[in-house]
Amino acid sequence: MQSPAPQRPDYRCANFLTSASRLSQCPEDYGWEVAFAGRSNAGKSSAINSLTGNPKLARTSRTPGRTQLINFFTLSEVQRLVDLPGYGFAKVPLAVKQEWTKQLENYLQKRESLRGLILLMDVRHPLQAFDQQMLNWAITAGMSVHILLTKADKLKNGPARSTLLQVQRQLVIHGDSVTVQLFSALKHTGHKELMAVLNAWLTDTSVYEEEVADGEEQEDQPAGAEKAEGTDEQ
């Protein structure tokens, strides 16, 4: 039986848990999990480090694409942040890229504890082909997506806000399932808005309530009802 929803996490208490190269190596699939995904140069690990206040928590590299593992960080016994492998930029063999793609898709579509996806894009180059692919995978899986337009400090406020509005207009067809904000790991701006989304996802019990309701409906159905109906047809 699923435990009650946990309290809002303290992101500064995040600790490294483990790494996995494929879905079968991931930690036990229970609780609440939020994944961070993005191109290898979108500032994904820097965003996690900025959020948690720990510059050494998620590995950052000057060589985009070096992180090829799914990295898990604990916030509590039942809450985790996940740093997915960067995509689309790494100078690696095609076969390796294809394997990354396969494992990313498996994780997004089959990980039951995954509550939402934080999708990071450089504010100067949003909605590239790989970003669209990740977005489509998440939407197909019925998952909520929150987009961080990173490196907002690279643009003046006017152009940054203009890009935000343009991206929002392009994604309006997805309704409330896809939201967008500006973010800067360097200036540590956008934390409040990001944490509001994470807190909602990491304490959401609606999935488990639906499972309980489905179980009660099955229990309420009279035993042998389907058999009796089949007998009447004969």
Secondary structure, 3 states (H helix, E strand, C coil): CCCCCCCCCCHHHCEEEEEECCHHHCCCCCCEEEEEEEECCCCHHHHHHHHHCCCCCCCCCCCCCCCCCEEEEECCCCEEEEECCCECCCCCCHHHHHHHHHHHHHHHHHCCCEEEEEEEEECCCCCCHHHHHHHHHHHHCCCCEEEEEECHHHCCHHHHHHHHHHHHHHCHHHHHHEEEEECECCCCECHHHHHHHHHHHHCCCHHHHHHHHHHHHHHHCCCCHHHHHHHHHC
